[in-house]
Amino acid sequence: MLRKIKELSIKETAEILNWSESKVKVTLFRGLHALKRQMIKEGYEHE
């Protein structure tokens, strides 16, 4: 949410969460991938 909705940078997000920048990137990638899989499972198409 911090990255995509609040439009914070990776660095800002990492500082707020007290995470490394690489953990922010990996977590965002995994979350978006899981969301995509769930949406496809529910019948939504990704364009």
mmCIF entry with sequence, helices, sheets and N, C-alpha, C, O atoms, coordinates in Angstrom:
data_MODEL
# 
_entry.id   MODEL 
# 
_entity.id                         1 
_entity.type                       polymer 
_entity.pdbx_number_of_molecules   1 
# 
_entity_poly.entity_id                      1 
_entity_poly.type                           'polypeptide(L)' 
_entity_poly.nstd_linkage                   no 
_entity_poly.nstd_monomer                   no 
_entity_poly.pdbx_seq_one_letter_code       MLRKIKELSIKETAEILNWSESKVKVTLFRGLHALKRQMIKEGYEHE 
_entity_poly.pdbx_seq_one_letter_code_can   MLRKIKELSIKETAEILNWSESKVKVTLFRGLHALKRQMIKEGYEHE 
_entity_poly.pdbx_strand_id                 A 
# 
loop_
_entity_poly_seq.entity_id 
_entity_poly_seq.num 
_entity_poly_seq.mon_id 
_entity_poly_seq.hetero 
1 1  MET n 
1 2  LEU n 
1 3  ARG n 
1 4  LYS n 
1 5  ILE n 
1 6  LYS n 
1 7  GLU n 
1 8  LEU n 
1 9  SER n 
1 10 ILE n 
1 11 LYS n 
1 12 GLU n 
1 13 THR n 
1 14 ALA n 
1 15 GLU n 
1 16 ILE n 
1 17 LEU n 
1 18 ASN n 
1 19 TRP n 
1 20 SER n 
1 21 GLU n 
1 22 SER n 
1 23 LYS n 
1 24 VAL n 
1 25 LYS n 
1 26 VAL n 
1 27 THR n 
1 28 LEU n 
1 29 PHE n 
1 30 ARG n 
1 31 GLY n 
1 32 LEU n 
1 33 HIS n 
1 34 ALA n 
1 35 LEU n 
1 36 LYS n 
1 37 ARG n 
1 38 GLN n 
1 39 MET n 
1 40 ILE n 
1 41 LYS n 
1 42 GLU n 
1 43 GLY n 
1 44 TYR n 
1 45 GLU n 
1 46 HIS n 
1 47 GLU n 
# 
_struct_asym.id          A 
_struct_asym.entity_id   1 
# 
loop_
_struct_conf.conf_type_id 
_struct_conf.id 
_struct_conf.pdbx_PDB_helix_id 
_struct_conf.beg_label_comp_id 
_struct_conf.beg_label_asym_id 
_struct_conf.beg_label_seq_id 
_struct_conf.pdbx_beg_PDB_ins_code 
_struct_conf.end_label_comp_id 
_struct_conf.end_label_asym_id 
_struct_conf.end_label_seq_id 
_struct_conf.pdbx_end_PDB_ins_code 
_struct_conf.beg_auth_comp_id 
_struct_conf.beg_auth_asym_id 
_struct_conf.beg_auth_seq_id 
_struct_conf.end_auth_comp_id 
_struct_conf.end_auth_asym_id 
_struct_conf.end_auth_seq_id 
_struct_conf.pdbx_PDB_helix_class 
_struct_conf.details 
_struct_conf.pdbx_PDB_helix_length 
HELX_P HELX_P1 AA1 ILE A 10 ? LEU A 17 ? ILE A 10 LEU A 17 1 ? 8  
HELX_P HELX_P2 AA2 GLU A 21 ? LYS A 41 ? GLU A 21 LYS A 41 1 ? 21 
# 
_struct_conf_type.id          HELX_P 
_struct_conf_type.criteria    ? 
_struct_conf_type.reference   ? 
# 
loop_
_atom_site.group_PDB 
_atom_site.id 
_atom_site.type_symbol 
_atom_site.label_atom_id 
_atom_site.label_alt_id 
_atom_site.label_comp_id 
_atom_site.label_asym_id 
_atom_site.label_entity_id 
_atom_site.label_seq_id 
_atom_site.pdbx_PDB_ins_code 
_atom_site.Cartn_x 
_atom_site.Cartn_y 
_atom_site.Cartn_z 
_atom_site.occupancy 
_atom_site.B_iso_or_equiv 
_atom_site.pdbx_formal_charge 
_atom_site.auth_seq_id 
_atom_site.auth_comp_id 
_atom_site.auth_asym_id 
_atom_site.auth_atom_id 
_atom_site.pdbx_PDB_model_num 
ATOM 1   N N  . MET A 1 1  ? 0.822   -1.187  0.000   1.00 0.00 ? 1  MET A N  1 
ATOM 2   C CA . MET A 1 1  ? 0.000   0.000   0.000   1.00 0.00 ? 1  MET A CA 1 
ATOM 3   C C  . MET A 1 1  ? 0.872   1.258   0.000   1.00 0.00 ? 1  MET A C  1 
ATOM 4   O O  . MET A 1 1  ? 0.559   2.243   -0.669  1.00 0.00 ? 1  MET A O  1 
ATOM 5   N N  . LEU A 1 2  ? 1.958   1.208   0.754   1.00 0.00 ? 2  LEU A N  1 
ATOM 6   C CA . LEU A 1 2  ? 2.816   2.391   0.804   1.00 0.00 ? 2  LEU A CA 1 
ATOM 7   C C  . LEU A 1 2  ? 3.390   2.720   -0.564  1.00 0.00 ? 2  LEU A C  1 
ATOM 8   O O  . LEU A 1 2  ? 3.492   3.890   -0.934  1.00 0.00 ? 2  LEU A O  1 
ATOM 9   N N  . ARG A 1 3  ? 3.763   1.700   -1.309  1.00 0.00 ? 3  ARG A N  1 
ATOM 10  C CA . ARG A 1 3  ? 4.373   1.918   -2.621  1.00 0.00 ? 3  ARG A CA 1 
ATOM 11  C C  . ARG A 1 3  ? 3.333   2.272   -3.669  1.00 0.00 ? 3  ARG A C  1 
ATOM 12  O O  . ARG A 1 3  ? 3.520   3.236   -4.410  1.00 0.00 ? 3  ARG A O  1 
ATOM 13  N N  . LYS A 1 4  ? 2.264   1.535   -3.751  1.00 0.00 ? 4  LYS A N  1 
ATOM 14  C CA . LYS A 1 4  ? 1.315   1.680   -4.851  1.00 0.00 ? 4  LYS A CA 1 
ATOM 15  C C  . LYS A 1 4  ? 0.216   2.703   -4.592  1.00 0.00 ? 4  LYS A C  1 
ATOM 16  O O  . LYS A 1 4  ? -0.228  3.362   -5.532  1.00 0.00 ? 4  LYS A O  1 
ATOM 17  N N  . ILE A 1 5  ? -0.228  2.854   -3.373  1.00 0.00 ? 5  ILE A N  1 
ATOM 18  C CA . ILE A 1 5  ? -1.307  3.793   -3.085  1.00 0.00 ? 5  ILE A CA 1 
ATOM 19  C C  . ILE A 1 5  ? -0.760  5.126   -2.577  1.00 0.00 ? 5  ILE A C  1 
ATOM 20  O O  . ILE A 1 5  ? -1.165  6.189   -3.048  1.00 0.00 ? 5  ILE A O  1 
ATOM 21  N N  . LYS A 1 6  ? 0.153   5.066   -1.622  1.00 0.00 ? 6  LYS A N  1 
ATOM 22  C CA . LYS A 1 6  ? 0.739   6.286   -1.069  1.00 0.00 ? 6  LYS A CA 1 
ATOM 23  C C  . LYS A 1 6  ? 1.855   6.842   -1.957  1.00 0.00 ? 6  LYS A C  1 
ATOM 24  O O  . LYS A 1 6  ? 2.309   7.970   -1.765  1.00 0.00 ? 6  LYS A O  1 
ATOM 25  N N  . GLU A 1 7  ? 2.292   6.035   -2.933  1.00 0.00 ? 7  GLU A N  1 
ATOM 26  C CA . GLU A 1 7  ? 3.319   6.413   -3.907  1.00 0.00 ? 7  GLU A CA 1 
ATOM 27  C C  . GLU A 1 7  ? 4.651   6.804   -3.261  1.00 0.00 ? 7  GLU A C  1 
ATOM 28  O O  . GLU A 1 7  ? 5.327   7.726   -3.716  1.00 0.00 ? 7  GLU A O  1 
ATOM 29  N N  . LEU A 1 8  ? 5.013   6.090   -2.197  1.00 0.00 ? 8  LEU A N  1 
ATOM 30  C CA . LEU A 1 8  ? 6.310   6.315   -1.568  1.00 0.00 ? 8  LEU A CA 1 
ATOM 31  C C  . LEU A 1 8  ? 7.386   5.571   -2.339  1.00 0.00 ? 8  LEU A C  1 
ATOM 32  O O  . LEU A 1 8  ? 7.106   4.582   -3.018  1.00 0.00 ? 8  LEU A O  1 
ATOM 33  N N  . SER A 1 9  ? 8.598   6.044   -2.232  1.00 0.00 ? 9  SER A N  1 
ATOM 34  C CA . SER A 1 9  ? 9.716   5.370   -2.891  1.00 0.00 ? 9  SER A CA 1 
ATOM 35  C C  . SER A 1 9  ? 10.046  4.076   -2.146  1.00 0.00 ? 9  SER A C  1 
ATOM 36  O O  . SER A 1 9  ? 9.575   3.848   -1.032  1.00 0.00 ? 9  SER A O  1 
ATOM 37  N N  . ILE A 1 10 ? 10.848  3.253   -2.769  1.00 0.00 ? 10 ILE A N  1 
ATOM 38  C CA . ILE A 1 10 ? 11.291  2.016   -2.116  1.00 0.00 ? 10 ILE A CA 1 
ATOM 39  C C  . ILE A 1 10 ? 12.071  2.366   -0.856  1.00 0.00 ? 10 ILE A C  1 
ATOM 40  O O  . ILE A 1 10 ? 11.892  1.743   0.190   1.00 0.00 ? 10 ILE A O  1 
ATOM 41  N N  . LYS A 1 11 ? 12.932  3.362   -0.963  1.00 0.00 ? 11 LYS A N  1 
ATOM 42  C CA . LYS A 1 11 ? 13.728  3.779   0.196   1.00 0.00 ? 11 LYS A CA 1 
ATOM 43  C C  . LYS A 1 11 ? 12.841  4.269   1.336   1.00 0.00 ? 11 LYS A C  1 
ATOM 44  O O  . LYS A 1 11 ? 13.052  3.888   2.488   1.00 0.00 ? 11 LYS A O  1 
ATOM 45  N N  . GLU A 1 12 ? 11.847  5.113   1.032   1.00 0.00 ? 12 GLU A N  1 
ATOM 46  C CA . GLU A 1 12 ? 10.933  5.622   2.060   1.00 0.00 ? 12 GLU A CA 1 
ATOM 47  C C  . GLU A 1 12 ? 10.142  4.486   2.707   1.00 0.00 ? 12 GLU A C  1 
ATOM 48  O O  . GLU A 1 12 ? 9.964   4.457   3.925   1.00 0.00 ? 12 GLU A O  1 
ATOM 49  N N  . THR A 1 13 ? 9.673   3.562   1.886   1.00 0.00 ? 13 THR A N  1 
ATOM 50  C CA . THR A 1 13 ? 8.912   2.416   2.387   1.00 0.00 ? 13 THR A CA 1 
ATOM 51  C C  . THR A 1 13 ? 9.775   1.567   3.306   1.00 0.00 ? 13 THR A C  1 
ATOM 52  O O  . THR A 1 13 ? 9.325   1.145   4.372   1.00 0.00 ? 13 THR A O  1 
ATOM 53  N N  . ALA A 1 14 ? 11.011  1.315   2.899   1.00 0.00 ? 14 ALA A N  1 
ATOM 54  C CA . ALA A 1 14 ? 11.935  0.520   3.712   1.00 0.00 ? 14 ALA A CA 1 
ATOM 55  C C  . ALA A 1 14 ? 12.192  1.191   5.057   1.00 0.00 ? 14 ALA A C  1 
ATOM 56  O O  . ALA A 1 14 ? 12.231  0.521   6.089   1.00 0.00 ? 14 ALA A O  1 
ATOM 57  N N  . GLU A 1 15 ? 12.363  2.491   5.050   1.00 0.00 ? 15 GLU A N  1 
ATOM 58  C CA . GLU A 1 15 ? 12.610  3.216   6.303   1.00 0.00 ? 15 GLU A CA 1 
ATOM 59  C C  . GLU A 1 15 ? 11.412  3.138   7.239   1.00 0.00 ? 15 GLU A C  1 
ATOM 60  O O  . GLU A 1 15 ? 11.579  2.925   8.440   1.00 0.00 ? 15 GLU A O  1 
ATOM 61  N N  . ILE A 1 16 ? 10.205  3.308   6.702   1.00 0.00 ? 16 ILE A N  1 
ATOM 62  C CA . ILE A 1 16 ? 8.995   3.252   7.522   1.00 0.00 ? 16 ILE A CA 1 
ATOM 63  C C  . ILE A 1 16 ? 8.819   1.870   8.141   1.00 0.00 ? 16 ILE A C  1 
ATOM 64  O O  . ILE A 1 16 ? 8.478   1.752   9.318   1.00 0.00 ? 16 ILE A O  1 
ATOM 65  N N  . LEU A 1 17 ? 9.054   0.821   7.343   1.00 0.00 ? 17 LEU A N  1 
ATOM 66  C CA . LEU A 1 17 ? 8.843   -0.555  7.813   1.00 0.00 ? 17 LEU A CA 1 
ATOM 67  C C  . LEU A 1 17 ? 10.050  -1.133  8.534   1.00 0.00 ? 17 LEU A C  1 
ATOM 68  O O  . LEU A 1 17 ? 9.986   -2.220  9.108   1.00 0.00 ? 17 LEU A O  1 
ATOM 69  N N  . ASN A 1 18 ? 11.164  -0.383  8.497   1.00 0.00 ? 18 ASN A N  1 
ATOM 70  C CA . ASN A 1 18 ? 12.420  -0.870  9.069   1.00 0.00 ? 18 ASN A CA 1 
ATOM 71  C C  . ASN A 1 18 ? 12.854  -2.172  8.393   1.00 0.00 ? 18 ASN A C  1 
ATOM 72  O O  . ASN A 1 18 ? 13.296  -3.116  9.049   1.00 0.00 ? 18 ASN A O  1 
ATOM 73  N N  . TRP A 1 19 ? 12.718  -2.197  7.070   1.00 0.00 ? 19 TRP A N  1 
ATOM 74  C CA . TRP A 1 19 ? 13.113  -3.316  6.221   1.00 0.00 ? 19 TRP A CA 1 
ATOM 75  C C  . TRP A 1 19 ? 14.246  -2.861  5.312   1.00 0.00 ? 19 TRP A C  1 
ATOM 76  O O  . TRP A 1 19 ? 14.511  -1.667  5.177   1.00 0.00 ? 19 TRP A O  1 
ATOM 77  N N  . SER A 1 20 ? 14.907  -3.828  4.695   1.00 0.00 ? 20 SER A N  1 
ATOM 78  C CA . SER A 1 20 ? 15.875  -3.484  3.656   1.00 0.00 ? 20 SER A CA 1 
ATOM 79  C C  . SER A 1 20 ? 15.113  -3.143  2.379   1.00 0.00 ? 20 SER A C  1 
ATOM 80  O O  . SER A 1 20 ? 13.958  -3.534  2.209   1.00 0.00 ? 20 SER A O  1 
ATOM 81  N N  . GLU A 1 21 ? 15.767  -2.415  1.494   1.00 0.00 ? 21 GLU A N  1 
ATOM 82  C CA . GLU A 1 21 ? 15.122  -2.078  0.219   1.00 0.00 ? 21 GLU A CA 1 
ATOM 83  C C  . GLU A 1 21 ? 14.835  -3.333  -0.583  1.00 0.00 ? 21 GLU A C  1 
ATOM 84  O O  . GLU A 1 21 ? 13.813  -3.411  -1.265  1.00 0.00 ? 21 GLU A O  1 
ATOM 85  N N  . SER A 1 22 ? 15.725  -4.321  -0.512  1.00 0.00 ? 22 SER A N  1 
ATOM 86  C CA . SER A 1 22 ? 15.494  -5.561  -1.263  1.00 0.00 ? 22 SER A CA 1 
ATOM 87  C C  . SER A 1 22 ? 14.274  -6.314  -0.725  1.00 0.00 ? 22 SER A C  1 
ATOM 88  O O  . SER A 1 22 ? 13.543  -6.933  -1.499  1.00 0.00 ? 22 SER A O  1 
ATOM 89  N N  . LYS A 1 23 ? 14.047  -6.270  0.584   1.00 0.00 ? 23 LYS A N  1 
ATOM 90  C CA . LYS A 1 23 ? 12.867  -6.939  1.142   1.00 0.00 ? 23 LYS A CA 1 
ATOM 91  C C  . LYS A 1 23 ? 11.593  -6.249  0.665   1.00 0.00 ? 23 LYS A C  1 
ATOM 92  O O  . LYS A 1 23 ? 10.597  -6.920  0.393   1.00 0.00 ? 23 LYS A O  1 
ATOM 93  N N  . VAL A 1 24 ? 11.607  -4.926  0.559   1.00 0.00 ? 24 VAL A N  1 
ATOM 94  C CA . VAL A 1 24 ? 10.448  -4.204  0.046   1.00 0.00 ? 24 VAL A CA 1 
ATOM 95  C C  . VAL A 1 24 ? 10.156  -4.651  -1.383  1.00 0.00 ? 24 VAL A C  1 
ATOM 96  O O  . VAL A 1 24 ? 9.006   -4.926  -1.726  1.00 0.00 ? 24 VAL A O  1 
ATOM 97  N N  . LYS A 1 25 ? 11.196  -4.725  -2.218  1.00 0.00 ? 25 LYS A N  1 
ATOM 98  C CA . LYS A 1 25 ? 11.019  -5.113  -3.621  1.00 0.00 ? 25 LYS A CA 1 
ATOM 99  C C  . LYS A 1 25 ? 10.464  -6.535  -3.736  1.00 0.00 ? 25 LYS A C  1 
ATOM 100 O O  . LYS A 1 25 ? 9.530   -6.783  -4.498  1.00 0.00 ? 25 LYS A O  1 
ATOM 101 N N  . VAL A 1 26 ? 11.041  -7.454  -2.981  1.00 0.00 ? 26 VAL A N  1 
ATOM 102 C CA . VAL A 1 26 ? 10.623  -8.857  -3.048  1.00 0.00 ? 26 VAL A CA 1 
ATOM 103 C C  . VAL A 1 26 ? 9.189   -9.019  -2.545  1.00 0.00 ? 26 VAL A C  1 
ATOM 104 O O  . VAL A 1 26 ? 8.391   -9.734  -3.151  1.00 0.00 ? 26 VAL A O  1 
ATOM 105 N N  . THR A 1 27 ? 8.867   -8.355  -1.442  1.00 0.00 ? 27 THR A N  1 
ATOM 106 C CA . THR A 1 27 ? 7.532   -8.462  -0.870  1.00 0.00 ? 27 THR A CA 1 
ATOM 107 C C  . THR A 1 27 ? 6.485   -7.889  -1.813  1.00 0.00 ? 27 THR A C  1 
ATOM 108 O O  . THR A 1 27 ? 5.408   -8.464  -1.968  1.00 0.00 ? 27 THR A O  1 
ATOM 109 N N  . LEU A 1 28 ? 6.793   -6.760  -2.442  1.00 0.00 ? 28 LEU A N  1 
ATOM 110 C CA . LEU A 1 28 ? 5.867   -6.168  -3.412  1.00 0.00 ? 28 LEU A CA 1 
ATOM 111 C C  . LEU A 1 28 ? 5.666   -7.110  -4.601  1.00 0.00 ? 28 LEU A C  1 
ATOM 112 O O  . LEU A 1 28 ? 4.533   -7.331  -5.027  1.00 0.00 ? 28 LEU A O  1 
ATOM 113 N N  . PHE A 1 29 ? 6.749   -7.661  -5.136  1.00 0.00 ? 29 PHE A N  1 
ATOM 114 C CA . PHE A 1 29 ? 6.653   -8.588  -6.266  1.00 0.00 ? 29 PHE A CA 1 
ATOM 115 C C  . PHE A 1 29 ? 5.788   -9.793  -5.901  1.00 0.00 ? 29 PHE A C  1 
ATOM 116 O O  . PHE A 1 29 ? 4.899   -10.176 -6.662  1.00 0.00 ? 29 PHE A O  1 
ATOM 117 N N  . ARG A 1 30 ? 6.049   -10.385 -4.745  1.00 0.00 ? 30 ARG A N  1 
ATOM 118 C CA . ARG A 1 30 ? 5.286   -11.571 -4.326  1.00 0.00 ? 30 ARG A CA 1 
ATOM 119 C C  . ARG A 1 30 ? 3.814   -11.236 -4.102  1.00 0.00 ? 30 ARG A C  1 
ATOM 120 O O  . ARG A 1 30 ? 2.934   -12.014 -4.469  1.00 0.00 ? 30 ARG A O  1 
ATOM 121 N N  . GLY A 1 31 ? 3.550   -10.078 -3.498  1.00 0.00 ? 31 GLY A N  1 
ATOM 122 C CA . GLY A 1 31 ? 2.170   -9.671  -3.249  1.00 0.00 ? 31 GLY A CA 1 
ATOM 123 C C  . GLY A 1 31 ? 1.399   -9.449  -4.537  1.00 0.00 ? 31 GLY A C  1 
ATOM 124 O O  . GLY A 1 31 ? 0.257   -9.891  -4.669  1.00 0.00 ? 31 GLY A O  1 
ATOM 125 N N  . LEU A 1 32 ? 2.027   -8.757  -5.496  1.00 0.00 ? 32 LEU A N  1 
ATOM 126 C CA . LEU A 1 32 ? 1.359   -8.510  -6.780  1.00 0.00 ? 32 LEU A CA 1 
ATOM 127 C C  . LEU A 1 32 ? 1.135   -9.814  -7.541  1.00 0.00 ? 32 LEU A C  1 
ATOM 128 O O  . LEU A 1 32 ? 0.110   -9.987  -8.200  1.00 0.00 ? 32 LEU A O  1 
ATOM 129 N N  . HIS A 1 33 ? 2.100   -10.730 -7.448  1.00 0.00 ? 33 HIS A N  1 
ATOM 130 C CA . HIS A 1 33 ? 1.964   -12.032 -8.111  1.00 0.00 ? 33 HIS A CA 1 
ATOM 131 C C  . HIS A 1 33 ? 0.807   -12.826 -7.491  1.00 0.00 ? 33 HIS A C  1 
ATOM 132 O O  . HIS A 1 33 ? 0.018   -13.441 -8.209  1.00 0.00 ? 33 HIS A O  1 
ATOM 133 N N  . ALA A 1 34 ? 0.711   -12.810 -6.174  1.00 0.00 ? 34 ALA A N  1 
ATOM 134 C CA . ALA A 1 34 ? -0.376  -13.520 -5.488  1.00 0.00 ? 34 ALA A CA 1 
ATOM 135 C C  . ALA A 1 34 ? -1.732  -12.896 -5.847  1.00 0.00 ? 34 ALA A C  1 
ATOM 136 O O  . ALA A 1 34 ? -2.711  -13.614 -6.050  1.00 0.00 ? 34 ALA A O  1 
ATOM 137 N N  . LEU A 1 35 ? -1.787  -11.580 -5.923  1.00 0.00 ? 35 LEU A N  1 
ATOM 138 C CA . LEU A 1 35 ? -3.030  -10.899 -6.306  1.00 0.00 ? 35 LEU A CA 1 
ATOM 139 C C  . LEU A 1 35 ? -3.438  -11.277 -7.723  1.00 0.00 ? 35 LEU A C  1 
ATOM 140 O O  . LEU A 1 35 ? -4.612  -11.538 -7.984  1.00 0.00 ? 35 LEU A O  1 
ATOM 141 N N  . LYS A 1 36 ? -2.479  -11.308 -8.634  1.00 0.00 ? 36 LYS A N  1 
ATOM 142 C CA . LYS A 1 36 ? -2.761  -11.685 -10.019 1.00 0.00 ? 36 LYS A CA 1 
ATOM 143 C C  . LYS A 1 36 ? -3.317  -13.112 -10.088 1.00 0.00 ? 36 LYS A C  1 
ATOM 144 O O  . LYS A 1 36 ? -4.313  -13.361 -10.768 1.00 0.00 ? 36 LYS A O  1 
ATOM 145 N N  . ARG A 1 37 ? -2.672  -14.046 -9.384  1.00 0.00 ? 37 ARG A N  1 
ATOM 146 C CA . ARG A 1 37 ? -3.149  -15.440 -9.372  1.00 0.00 ? 37 ARG A CA 1 
ATOM 147 C C  . ARG A 1 37 ? -4.577  -15.527 -8.832  1.00 0.00 ? 37 ARG A C  1 
ATOM 148 O O  . ARG A 1 37 ? -5.413  -16.239 -9.390  1.00 0.00 ? 37 ARG A O  1 
ATOM 149 N N  . GLN A 1 38 ? -4.854  -14.805 -7.750  1.00 0.00 ? 38 GLN A N  1 
ATOM 150 C CA . GLN A 1 38 ? -6.188  -14.837 -7.151  1.00 0.00 ? 38 GLN A CA 1 
ATOM 151 C C  . GLN A 1 38 ? -7.229  -14.253 -8.096  1.00 0.00 ? 38 GLN A C  1 
ATOM 152 O O  . GLN A 1 38 ? -8.330  -14.790 -8.212  1.00 0.00 ? 38 GLN A O  1 
ATOM 153 N N  . MET A 1 39 ? -6.894  -13.167 -8.767  1.00 0.00 ? 39 MET A N  1 
ATOM 154 C CA . MET A 1 39 ? -7.844  -12.552 -9.698  1.00 0.00 ? 39 MET A CA 1 
ATOM 155 C C  . MET A 1 39 ? -8.125  -13.474 -10.879 1.00 0.00 ? 39 MET A C  1 
ATOM 156 O O  . MET A 1 39 ? -9.270  -13.574 -11.319 1.00 0.00 ? 39 MET A O  1 
ATOM 157 N N  . ILE A 1 40 ? -7.116  -14.140 -11.394 1.00 0.00 ? 40 ILE A N  1 
ATOM 158 C CA . ILE A 1 40 ? -7.311  -15.082 -12.496 1.00 0.00 ? 40 ILE A CA 1 
ATOM 159 C C  . ILE A 1 40 ? -8.196  -16.239 -12.017 1.00 0.00 ? 40 ILE A C  1 
ATOM 160 O O  . ILE A 1 40 ? -9.092  -16.682 -12.735 1.00 0.00 ? 40 ILE A O  1 
ATOM 161 N N  . LYS A 1 41 ? -7.936  -16.719 -10.806 1.00 0.00 ? 41 LYS A N  1 
ATOM 162 C CA . LYS A 1 41 ? -8.731  -17.803 -10.224 1.00 0.00 ? 41 LYS A CA 1 
ATOM 163 C C  . LYS A 1 41 ? -10.204 -17.423 -10.121 1.00 0.00 ? 41 LYS A C  1 
ATOM 164 O O  . LYS A 1 41 ? -11.083 -18.269 -10.280 1.00 0.00 ? 41 LYS A O  1 
ATOM 165 N N  . GLU A 1 42 ? -10.467 -16.148 -9.853  1.00 0.00 ? 42 GLU A N  1 
ATOM 166 C CA . GLU A 1 42 ? -11.830 -15.662 -9.719  1.00 0.00 ? 42 GLU A CA 1 
ATOM 167 C C  . GLU A 1 42 ? -12.446 -15.199 -11.033 1.00 0.00 ? 42 GLU A C  1 
ATOM 168 O O  . GLU A 1 42 ? -13.568 -14.692 -11.051 1.00 0.00 ? 42 GLU A O  1 
ATOM 169 N N  . GLY A 1 43 ? -11.716 -15.370 -12.135 1.00 0.00 ? 43 GLY A N  1 
ATOM 170 C CA . GLY A 1 43 ? -12.276 -15.086 -13.439 1.00 0.00 ? 43 GLY A CA 1 
ATOM 171 C C  . GLY A 1 43 ? -11.942 -13.747 -14.044 1.00 0.00 ? 43 GLY A C  1 
ATOM 172 O O  . GLY A 1 43 ? -12.458 -13.409 -15.109 1.00 0.00 ? 43 GLY A O  1 
ATOM 173 N N  . TYR A 1 44 ? -11.095 -12.978 -13.398 1.00 0.00 ? 44 TYR A N  1 
ATOM 174 C CA . TYR A 1 44 ? -10.693 -11.702 -13.952 1.00 0.00 ? 44 TYR A CA 1 
ATOM 175 C C  . TYR A 1 44 ? -9.526  -11.912 -14.891 1.00 0.00 ? 44 TYR A C  1 
ATOM 176 O O  . TYR A 1 44 ? -8.613  -12.682 -14.595 1.00 0.00 ? 44 TYR A O  1 
ATOM 177 N N  . GLU A 1 45 ? -9.552  -11.233 -16.017 1.00 0.00 ? 45 GLU A N  1 
ATOM 178 C CA . GLU A 1 45 ? -8.477  -11.336 -16.991 1.00 0.00 ? 45 GLU A CA 1 
ATOM 179 C C  . GLU A 1 45 ? -7.498  -10.195 -16.811 1.00 0.00 ? 45 GLU A C  1 
ATOM 180 O O  . GLU A 1 45 ? -7.891  -9.070  -16.505 1.00 0.00 ? 45 GLU A O  1 
ATOM 181 N N  . HIS A 1 46 ? -6.233  -10.485 -17.001 1.00 0.00 ? 46 HIS A N  1 
ATOM 182 C CA . HIS A 1 46 ? -5.184  -9.456  -16.914 1.00 0.00 ? 46 HIS A CA 1 
ATOM 183 C C  . HIS A 1 46 ? -4.771  -9.067  -18.319 1.00 0.00 ? 46 HIS A C  1 
ATOM 184 O O  . HIS A 1 46 ? -4.411  -9.923  -19.127 1.00 0.00 ? 46 HIS A O  1 
ATOM 185 N N  . GLU A 1 47 ? -4.824  -7.780  -18.609 1.00 0.00 ? 47 GLU A N  1 
ATOM 186 C CA . GLU A 1 47 ? -4.443  -7.318  -19.954 1.00 0.00 ? 47 GLU A CA 1 
ATOM 187 C C  . GLU A 1 47 ? -3.095  -6.698  -19.942 1.00 0.00 ? 47 GLU A C  1 
ATOM 188 O O  . GLU A 1 47 ? -2.610  -6.253  -20.983 1.00 0.00 ? 47 GLU A O  1 
# 
